[in-house]
């Protein structure tokens, strides 16, 4: 069975430009989680606590670069959803879905929880608003992902292709932020990863939405388990 590998990148960063060039070069689509209300005409810090560590947000005129990709909501302005009242959660999830759909003229299926935080209330609201799935952040402790669609658990982007191809289940999501690529060697690694994965017949690079839709489609077609007497 072909291994489906989805790669997803968060926050909509100025440093995504180099990644977007790599993806274009190898004709690969990825998923990008954006917070529509945070982008300004100029570059602004992604996190004012530490601009050197967390990078800068893509200015408004650069957002069109995400157009060929799978755009996901990262809420309107990156508030931790589990700390909000239910009406605020609804507002954040609904408005971001609407604004991104309008900006990119595509349906927004995916949601990426800011700081990876979700609970039953946030998952419930996300479902009501019409998302298909929600993604957490990379966390080895909650791996392997149990195919729970409201907490898709990714692996860190720097997980070798050979390791992915050896996983027991043929679905894996990778996640990260381009501010984590601090050295030239990181960018060389990432380009090599995408080049090799795009040329390897044992795997297929897909978007996160395509991966979830494929699994859901397969589950619907699987015969229900027989009852043993
Ligand atoms: Zn984020």
Boltz pocket constraint, residues with backbone or C-beta under 6 A from the ligand:
constraints:
  - pocket:
      binder: B
      contacts: [[A, 10], [A, 11], [A, 74], [A, 78], [A, 113], [A, 114], [A, 115]]
      max_distance: 6.0
